[in-house]
Amino acid sequence: MTGSMVHPVDEKLPAPRLAALGIQHVLVMYAGAVAVPLIVGRALKLTPEQVALLISADLFCCGLVTLIQSFGVTRWFGIKLPVMMGVTFAAVGPMVAFANAMPGVDGARAIFGAIIGAGIVSIVIAPMVSKLLRFFPPVVTGTIITIIGVSLMRVGVGWAMGGPAFLAQRTDVPKLVEMVDKAKATAAAASAPIQLGPIPMVNNASYGALDNMAIAAAVLAFILLLVKYSKGFVANISVLLGIIGGCVVAAALGKMTFEKVAKANWFDVVTPFAFGMPTFDWVMIATMVLVMIVVMIESTGMFLALSDITGKRIGQPELAAGLRTDGVGTLIGGIFNTFPYTSFSQNVGLVGVTGVRSRYVCVAGGLIMIVLGLLPKMAAFVEAIPQFVLGGAGLVMFGMVAATGIRILSTVDYKGNRNNLYIVALAIGFGLIPLVAPRWTQQMAHGLHPLLESGILLTSVAAVVLNLFFNGAKGDTAGAIEAAKAAEAH
């Protein structure tokens, strides 16, 4: 503390130390920050250049929204605590469902429209959401975080295998043509309608290739070795170091090339509406608003936990200002071709580990993120990372999200309140429906599909409703804060 009247949160450290600590925060969150644009961009089937644009926009907006949150803009925006902002994993399920229903640039424009709409609504409802923490006790938040991790594991496994599960086989075209010709001849001879059997399929040689899976396994093993044998900062960035190690191996084996990196510009400005003007669909907006309510509730617990860690008390106005920034960040994300934003729990954990409570460290981190977003070569390099390299890291990154949810659920009282078992069981069951029965909505109105094809959203709604049914609104704020502290693990 530089003076008796200056709280450690407001302490301005020397510039070299600010830069070093800011880089630490950036490295801790980097792998998680770029994962979402990679997932959604590839689900939209965008070109490599367009995916790289999503990554640049994501990094740029991460920095911009971090500045608003940690430095503060008037008394209405910014919690003014050491907070790094990044794209939330909670929105991945709905966005991938949107992308599957409408791939390409049109799908991207629809997603950005839904994000803009949700951002505006979030700004308006932020003061009300800050009072809803009692509806999200650990039994609810733990269940939601668990299903987020479980849902994302499908992505991590797909990366390691070389793509989504449906790519494991492809249509055997010669056999299909032969089968159709035989069916036509048989039908003509018998004067009967054409009847076809199952479509002949052949295994895709590039799916589940053993050499690619070996590299994914090596990335996983390297991360685990770092976690076990290193400490402090190195352990905190083990996933990022694992990805870098995997890239070195892939490049040495000729499985990673850098032509697109060489062609990318050194510097470029991130521009709004790069994919064209967004389109707006009320069902998609409503879906994203529900996601944002869950995100803001998680942020509320995180802010309260961070207040406890830093020793700086915050009240309802500060909470509302922090949550408005979630909404503003989401609005900015939709305008600048990226996604919804929330506080990153990894960085909250880093505050506790380093003991440095100055919010200006995160201001420095935000400035670094903005600079990274203006370097297209950096985005092109991330886009060029082979999927199987990301797969080894994804298993750790997404598995830790699920493990964090389980850790929170371990604090729930099941003996004194058996109803909590039913809340967890049924909410997770609802969340698994889209995973085990992807076409379960095919008899329903098409407009409802994006709302119902996200297991994360189904779990969130089910957990809140079931908790209200069994336990009422007598939430435990202290329990929610402890759950937020437990979430620092991911």
VMD Tcl script that draws the C-alpha trace (Angstrom):
set ca {
  {0.00 0.00 0.00}
  {1.43 3.33 -1.07}
  {-0.44 5.36 1.53}
  {-2.74 4.90 4.45}
  {-5.72 6.15 2.47}
  {-5.10 4.01 -0.63}
  {-6.67 0.56 -0.67}
  {-4.47 -2.19 -2.20}
  {-7.09 -2.59 -4.96}
  {-6.49 1.03 -6.03}
  {-2.71 0.92 -5.66}
  {-0.77 2.00 -8.76}
  {2.32 -0.20 -9.08}
  {5.49 0.72 -11.03}
  {5.06 0.29 -14.80}
  {7.56 -2.62 -15.22}
  {5.85 -4.61 -12.48}
  {2.41 -3.79 -13.90}
  {3.50 -5.06 -17.32}
  {4.95 -8.30 -15.92}
  {1.89 -9.04 -13.79}
  {-0.42 -8.06 -16.67}
  {1.33 -10.57 -18.96}
  {0.79 -13.22 -16.27}
  {-2.95 -12.58 -16.30}
  {-3.04 -12.69 -20.11}
  {-1.15 -15.99 -20.28}
  {-3.40 -17.60 -17.66}
  {-6.58 -16.78 -19.60}
  {-5.27 -17.00 -23.18}
  {-6.09 -20.64 -23.94}
  {-9.62 -20.26 -22.60}
  {-10.12 -16.96 -24.40}
  {-9.33 -18.32 -27.88}
  {-11.16 -21.62 -27.43}
  {-14.67 -20.20 -27.98}
  {-14.03 -18.48 -31.35}
  {-12.32 -21.66 -32.54}
  {-15.30 -23.81 -31.51}
  {-18.00 -21.51 -32.89}
  {-16.06 -20.49 -36.03}
  {-15.53 -24.11 -37.03}
  {-19.13 -25.03 -36.16}
  {-20.20 -22.24 -38.55}
  {-17.89 -23.76 -41.21}
  {-16.19 -20.41 -41.75}
  {-12.98 -20.06 -43.76}
  {-9.64 -20.05 -41.89}
  {-9.35 -16.30 -42.54}
  {-12.80 -15.69 -41.04}
  {-11.99 -17.82 -37.97}
  {-8.78 -15.82 -37.53}
  {-10.90 -12.65 -37.69}
  {-13.09 -14.01 -34.87}
  {-9.97 -14.67 -32.78}
  {-8.60 -11.14 -33.34}
  {-11.97 -9.61 -32.49}
  {-12.22 -11.79 -29.38}
  {-8.79 -10.72 -28.06}
  {-9.47 -7.06 -28.85}
  {-12.85 -7.10 -27.07}
  {-11.40 -9.07 -24.13}
  {-9.02 -6.18 -23.58}
  {-11.58 -3.44 -24.15}
  {-14.18 -4.93 -21.79}
  {-11.48 -5.68 -19.18}
  {-10.55 -1.99 -19.19}
  {-14.18 -0.99 -18.63}
  {-14.61 -3.55 -15.83}
  {-11.36 -3.02 -13.91}
  {-10.70 0.70 -14.54}
  {-14.35 1.76 -14.55}
  {-16.26 4.17 -16.80}
  {-18.41 6.48 -14.67}
  {-20.23 5.02 -11.67}
  {-22.53 3.01 -13.91}
  {-20.01 0.68 -15.54}
  {-17.16 -1.30 -14.02}
  {-16.78 -3.14 -10.70}
  {-13.30 -1.52 -10.27}
  {-11.75 -4.74 -8.96}
  {-8.92 -6.84 -10.51}
  {-11.09 -8.62 -13.09}
  {-10.12 -10.02 -16.49}
  {-13.02 -10.45 -18.91}
  {-13.27 -13.26 -21.46}
  {-15.81 -15.08 -23.60}
  {-18.04 -17.29 -21.49}
  {-18.20 -21.05 -22.10}
  {-21.85 -20.99 -21.00}
  {-22.88 -19.53 -24.37}
  {-21.06 -22.16 -26.45}
  {-23.89 -24.74 -26.46}
  {-26.59 -22.37 -27.77}
  {-24.21 -20.79 -30.30}
  {-23.14 -24.17 -31.69}
  {-26.84 -25.12 -31.96}
  {-27.42 -21.89 -33.91}
  {-24.40 -22.64 -36.09}
  {-25.58 -26.18 -36.88}
  {-29.01 -24.86 -37.88}
  {-27.61 -22.00 -40.01}
  {-23.91 -22.36 -40.95}
  {-21.86 -19.79 -42.80}
  {-21.85 -16.01 -42.74}
  {-25.65 -15.87 -42.41}
  {-25.42 -17.93 -39.25}
  {-22.67 -15.67 -37.90}
  {-24.80 -12.58 -38.53}
  {-27.76 -14.21 -36.73}
  {-25.56 -15.12 -33.75}
  {-24.16 -11.59 -33.54}
  {-27.72 -10.20 -33.70}
  {-28.78 -12.43 -30.81}
  {-25.72 -11.34 -28.82}
  {-26.44 -7.63 -29.44}
  {-30.06 -8.09 -28.34}
  {-29.01 -10.02 -25.24}
  {-26.40 -7.38 -24.39}
  {-28.98 -4.58 -24.48}
  {-31.42 -6.55 -22.32}
  {-28.61 -7.46 -19.90}
  {-27.70 -3.80 -19.38}
  {-31.33 -3.03 -18.52}
  {-31.88 -5.94 -16.13}
  {-28.43 -5.87 -14.43}
  {-29.67 -4.15 -11.22}
  {-32.44 -6.75 -10.86}
  {-30.16 -9.72 -11.57}
  {-27.77 -8.58 -8.84}
  {-30.57 -9.31 -6.35}
  {-31.28 -12.84 -7.63}
  {-28.29 -14.60 -6.07}
  {-30.53 -16.44 -3.61}
  {-32.14 -18.30 -6.54}
  {-28.72 -19.73 -7.49}
  {-27.34 -21.62 -4.48}
  {-24.45 -24.08 -4.95}
  {-26.82 -26.92 -5.90}
  {-27.85 -24.85 -8.95}
  {-24.51 -23.29 -9.94}
  {-22.62 -26.54 -9.41}
  {-25.04 -28.44 -11.64}
  {-24.85 -25.80 -14.38}
  {-21.04 -25.69 -14.37}
  {-20.89 -29.51 -14.43}
  {-23.08 -29.74 -17.53}
  {-21.10 -26.94 -19.23}
  {-17.96 -29.06 -18.83}
  {-19.69 -32.27 -19.93}
  {-21.12 -30.56 -23.02}
  {-17.74 -29.10 -23.96}
  {-15.98 -32.44 -23.55}
  {-17.67 -33.50 -26.80}
  {-15.77 -30.66 -28.49}
  {-12.47 -31.66 -26.86}
  {-12.84 -35.31 -27.91}
  {-13.84 -34.21 -31.41}
  {-10.68 -32.12 -31.67}
  {-8.54 -35.08 -30.64}
  {-10.30 -37.38 -33.14}
  {-10.08 -34.93 -36.03}
  {-13.61 -33.56 -36.07}
  {-17.18 -34.18 -34.88}
  {-18.44 -37.76 -34.51}
  {-20.41 -37.69 -37.78}
  {-17.11 -37.41 -39.71}
  {-16.07 -40.91 -38.61}
  {-17.71 -42.33 -41.73}
  {-18.58 -41.04 -45.19}
  {-20.95 -42.24 -47.87}
  {-19.54 -44.99 -50.10}
  {-20.61 -43.34 -53.37}
  {-19.73 -46.22 -55.80}
  {-21.68 -48.73 -53.70}
  {-24.59 -46.29 -53.34}
  {-24.78 -45.82 -57.13}
  {-24.64 -49.60 -57.62}
  {-27.36 -50.12 -55.00}
  {-29.64 -47.50 -56.61}
  {-29.18 -49.05 -60.09}
  {-30.05 -52.53 -58.75}
  {-33.07 -51.18 -56.88}
  {-34.33 -49.44 -60.03}
  {-33.91 -52.60 -62.11}
  {-35.68 -54.75 -59.50}
  {-38.53 -52.24 -59.15}
  {-38.98 -52.00 -62.94}
  {-39.10 -55.79 -63.35}
  {-41.66 -56.21 -60.56}
  {-43.62 -53.00 -61.36}
  {-43.13 -51.97 -57.72}
  {-41.85 -48.81 -56.04}
  {-38.09 -48.43 -55.54}
  {-36.91 -49.65 -52.15}
  {-33.47 -48.79 -50.82}
  {-31.69 -50.29 -47.85}
  {-29.30 -48.52 -45.49}
  {-26.93 -46.08 -47.17}
  {-23.52 -47.78 -47.52}
  {-20.83 -46.08 -45.46}
  {-17.04 -46.36 -45.38}
  {-14.67 -45.40 -42.59}
  {-13.00 -42.00 -42.87}
  {-9.24 -42.67 -42.89}
  {-8.42 -39.26 -41.40}
  {-10.79 -39.65 -38.42}
  {-9.17 -41.07 -35.30}
  {-5.76 -41.33 -37.02}
  {-3.38 -42.96 -34.57}
  {-0.50 -40.54 -35.18}
  {-2.76 -37.53 -34.52}
  {-4.18 -39.13 -31.39}
  {-0.64 -39.83 -30.23}
  {0.19 -36.10 -30.44}
  {-3.03 -35.27 -28.56}
  {-2.03 -37.78 -25.88}
  {1.48 -36.27 -25.72}
  {-0.03 -32.80 -25.18}
  {-2.21 -34.21 -22.41}
  {0.76 -35.98 -20.79}
  {2.91 -32.83 -20.96}
  {0.19 -30.78 -19.26}
  {-0.18 -33.38 -16.50}
  {3.59 -33.42 -15.93}
  {3.63 -29.63 -15.63}
  {0.70 -29.73 -13.20}
  {2.41 -32.32 -11.02}
  {6.02 -31.15 -11.04}
  {5.80 -27.37 -11.50}
  {4.44 -24.76 -9.15}
  {2.93 -21.30 -9.14}
  {2.72 -19.44 -12.41}
  {4.05 -22.27 -14.61}
  {1.38 -24.61 -13.27}
  {-1.26 -21.96 -13.94}
  {-0.33 -21.75 -17.62}
  {0.24 -25.50 -18.10}
  {-2.53 -25.76 -20.72}
  {-1.02 -22.96 -22.80}
  {2.46 -24.49 -22.53}
  {1.01 -27.86 -23.51}
  {-0.50 -26.37 -26.68}
  {2.84 -24.71 -27.53}
  {4.64 -28.04 -27.01}
  {2.10 -29.80 -29.23}
  {2.62 -27.19 -31.95}
  {6.39 -27.80 -31.85}
  {5.88 -31.56 -32.29}
  {3.25 -31.10 -35.03}
  {5.50 -28.66 -36.92}
  {8.49 -31.01 -36.63}
  {6.40 -33.82 -38.14}
  {5.13 -31.60 -40.95}
  {1.58 -31.60 -39.60}
  {1.45 -27.84 -38.94}
  {2.21 -25.29 -41.62}
  {2.57 -21.54 -41.43}
  {1.60 -20.32 -44.93}
  {-1.52 -18.55 -43.62}
  {0.52 -16.99 -40.81}
  {3.06 -15.66 -43.33}
  {0.27 -14.14 -45.47}
  {-1.46 -12.44 -42.53}
  {-0.82 -8.77 -41.88}
  {1.30 -7.67 -38.96}
  {-1.22 -5.04 -37.94}
  {-4.88 -4.46 -38.67}
  {-7.80 -2.69 -37.03}
  {-10.77 -4.71 -35.75}
  {-13.85 -3.25 -37.44}
  {-17.51 -3.59 -36.43}
  {-19.95 -5.66 -38.48}
  {-17.16 -7.29 -40.53}
  {-19.57 -10.09 -41.53}
  {-22.32 -7.65 -42.55}
  {-25.24 -6.24 -40.64}
  {-26.57 -8.63 -37.99}
  {-29.99 -10.23 -38.22}
  {-32.35 -10.52 -35.28}
  {-34.47 -13.52 -34.28}
  {-36.54 -13.26 -31.09}
  {-36.08 -16.94 -30.13}
  {-32.31 -16.67 -30.48}
  {-32.29 -13.41 -28.52}
  {-34.44 -14.95 -25.77}
  {-32.07 -17.92 -25.62}
  {-29.03 -15.69 -25.24}
  {-30.81 -13.56 -22.60}
  {-31.38 -16.70 -20.51}
  {-27.69 -17.56 -20.93}
  {-26.71 -14.03 -19.86}
  {-28.86 -14.26 -16.71}
  {-26.95 -17.40 -15.73}
  {-23.64 -15.71 -16.63}
  {-24.46 -12.62 -14.56}
  {-25.48 -14.72 -11.57}
  {-22.12 -16.52 -11.78}
  {-20.43 -13.10 -12.07}
  {-22.29 -11.89 -8.96}
  {-20.88 -14.75 -6.92}
  {-17.44 -14.15 -8.45}
  {-17.51 -10.44 -7.59}
  {-18.52 -11.17 -4.00}
  {-15.76 -13.77 -3.72}
  {-13.23 -11.31 -5.17}
  {-14.42 -8.66 -2.72}
  {-13.70 -11.13 0.09}
  {-10.25 -12.00 -1.35}
  {-9.18 -8.38 -1.84}
  {-10.76 -7.04 1.33}
  {-12.65 -4.31 -0.51}
  {-16.34 -4.18 0.34}
  {-18.80 -3.76 -2.49}
  {-22.50 -2.97 -2.28}
  {-25.52 -3.21 -4.56}
  {-24.46 -0.21 -6.76}
  {-21.01 -1.73 -7.40}
  {-22.53 -5.14 -8.18}
  {-24.97 -3.56 -10.61}
  {-22.11 -1.64 -12.29}
  {-20.14 -4.87 -12.69}
  {-23.11 -6.73 -14.17}
  {-23.92 -3.84 -16.51}
  {-20.39 -4.29 -17.83}
  {-21.18 -7.94 -18.61}
  {-24.06 -6.57 -20.69}
  {-21.95 -3.82 -22.28}
  {-19.22 -6.36 -23.05}
  {-21.78 -8.62 -24.72}
  {-23.15 -5.70 -26.74}
  {-19.61 -4.72 -27.80}
  {-18.93 -8.37 -28.65}
  {-21.92 -8.57 -31.00}
  {-20.93 -5.32 -32.71}
  {-17.28 -6.34 -33.14}
  {-17.96 -9.89 -34.41}
  {-17.43 -11.85 -31.21}
  {-19.32 -13.31 -28.26}
  {-20.74 -12.75 -24.70}
  {-18.29 -11.76 -21.96}
  {-17.90 -12.56 -18.28}
  {-15.23 -12.43 -15.58}
  {-12.65 -15.22 -15.90}
  {-12.39 -17.29 -12.74}
  {-8.81 -18.37 -13.54}
  {-7.71 -14.80 -13.03}
  {-9.62 -14.46 -9.77}
  {-7.63 -17.46 -8.59}
  {-4.40 -15.80 -9.73}
  {-5.19 -12.78 -7.54}
  {-5.38 -15.12 -4.55}
  {-2.17 -16.95 -5.55}
  {0.00 -13.85 -6.16}
  {-1.51 -11.74 -3.38}
  {-1.42 -8.71 -5.73}
  {-4.78 -6.99 -5.39}
  {-4.25 -3.91 -7.58}
  {-6.89 -3.55 -10.29}
  {-4.34 -1.72 -12.42}
  {-2.65 -5.07 -13.06}
  {-5.79 -6.12 -14.95}
  {-5.87 -2.72 -16.67}
  {-2.37 -3.54 -17.95}
  {-3.59 -7.01 -18.96}
  {-6.49 -5.43 -20.85}
  {-4.13 -3.15 -22.79}
  {-1.99 -6.16 -23.72}
  {-5.08 -8.03 -24.97}
  {-6.06 -5.06 -27.14}
  {-2.60 -5.04 -28.72}
  {-2.80 -8.81 -29.37}
  {-6.17 -8.27 -31.04}
  {-4.56 -5.84 -33.47}
  {-1.98 -8.43 -34.61}
  {-3.57 -10.67 -37.29}
  {-0.48 -12.89 -37.40}
  {-1.18 -13.93 -33.81}
  {-4.77 -14.86 -34.71}
  {-3.62 -16.70 -37.86}
  {-1.16 -18.71 -35.76}
  {-3.91 -19.75 -33.32}
  {-6.19 -20.73 -36.22}
  {-3.37 -22.79 -37.76}
  {-3.00 -24.98 -34.64}
  {-4.07 -28.51 -35.65}
  {-7.28 -29.76 -34.05}
  {-5.57 -32.80 -32.54}
  {-3.14 -30.53 -30.64}
  {-6.09 -28.60 -29.23}
  {-7.76 -31.92 -28.40}
  {-5.19 -32.88 -25.79}
  {-5.52 -29.47 -24.14}
  {-9.31 -29.44 -24.53}
  {-9.69 -32.63 -22.51}
  {-7.94 -30.89 -19.61}
  {-9.54 -27.47 -20.05}
  {-13.12 -28.64 -20.44}
  {-12.74 -31.53 -18.02}
  {-11.61 -29.06 -15.36}
  {-14.82 -27.10 -15.89}
  {-16.85 -30.24 -15.20}
  {-14.63 -31.11 -12.23}
  {-15.16 -27.63 -10.81}
  {-18.92 -28.14 -10.97}
  {-18.55 -31.47 -9.17}
  {-16.36 -29.77 -6.57}
  {-19.09 -27.20 -5.91}
  {-21.73 -29.95 -5.73}
  {-19.62 -31.73 -3.10}
  {-20.39 -28.85 -0.71}
  {-24.17 -29.32 -1.06}
  {-26.11 -30.82 1.86}
  {-27.64 -34.10 0.65}
  {-28.16 -35.77 4.04}
  {-30.20 -33.03 5.63}
  {-32.01 -32.23 2.39}
  {-32.62 -35.25 0.15}
  {-34.41 -33.03 -2.34}
  {-31.05 -31.69 -3.51}
  {-30.33 -35.14 -4.97}
  {-33.41 -34.85 -7.19}
  {-32.43 -31.33 -8.30}
  {-28.99 -32.49 -9.41}
  {-30.21 -35.75 -10.95}
  {-33.03 -34.29 -13.01}
  {-31.22 -31.10 -14.06}
  {-28.25 -33.09 -15.36}
  {-30.65 -35.53 -17.01}
  {-32.34 -32.69 -18.91}
  {-28.95 -31.32 -19.90}
  {-27.88 -34.66 -21.40}
  {-30.93 -34.96 -23.67}
  {-29.38 -33.05 -26.62}
  {-26.15 -35.02 -26.22}
  {-27.71 -38.49 -26.34}
  {-30.67 -37.63 -28.61}
  {-29.48 -34.79 -30.90}
  {-32.68 -34.88 -33.00}
  {-35.15 -34.95 -30.12}
  {-36.75 -31.69 -31.30}
  {-37.48 -32.80 -34.87}
  {-41.26 -32.98 -34.26}
  {-41.34 -29.53 -32.65}
  {-41.61 -26.06 -34.18}
  {-38.33 -25.22 -35.92}
  {-38.12 -21.83 -34.22}
  {-37.79 -23.54 -30.83}
  {-34.85 -25.73 -31.85}
  {-32.05 -23.33 -30.81}
  {-33.73 -22.94 -27.42}
  {-34.07 -26.69 -26.83}
  {-30.87 -28.02 -28.39}
  {-28.59 -26.55 -25.72}
  {-28.04 -28.88 -22.79}
  {-26.56 -25.98 -20.81}
  {-29.75 -23.97 -21.17}
  {-31.99 -26.93 -20.33}
  {-29.95 -27.66 -17.20}
  {-30.03 -24.00 -16.11}
  {-33.80 -23.70 -16.40}
  {-34.43 -27.13 -14.84}
  {-32.06 -26.52 -11.90}
  {-33.59 -23.12 -11.05}
  {-37.18 -24.38 -11.33}
  {-36.51 -27.56 -9.36}
  {-34.68 -25.63 -6.65}
  {-37.63 -23.24 -6.33}
  {-40.03 -26.20 -6.19}
  {-38.11 -28.11 -3.52}
  {-36.29 -25.38 -1.57}
  {-38.12 -22.15 -2.36}
  {-36.25 -18.85 -2.59}
  {-34.37 -19.14 0.70}
  {-31.00 -19.02 -0.99}
  {-27.70 -19.04 0.87}
  {-25.63 -16.03 -0.23}
  {-22.64 -17.20 1.79}
  {-22.87 -20.58 0.09}
  {-22.98 -18.92 -3.31}
  {-19.83 -16.95 -2.49}
  {-18.04 -20.13 -1.40}
  {-19.16 -21.78 -4.64}
  {-17.66 -18.87 -6.58}
  {-14.37 -19.32 -4.72}
  {-14.40 -23.02 -5.62}
  {-14.92 -22.03 -9.26}
  {-11.50 -20.38 -9.26}
  {-10.09 -23.81 -10.07}
  {-11.13 -23.49 -13.70}
}
mol new
graphics top color blue
foreach p $ca { graphics top sphere $p radius 0.5 }
foreach p [lrange $ca 0 end-1] q [lrange $ca 1 end] { graphics top cylinder $p $q radius 0.2 }
display resetview
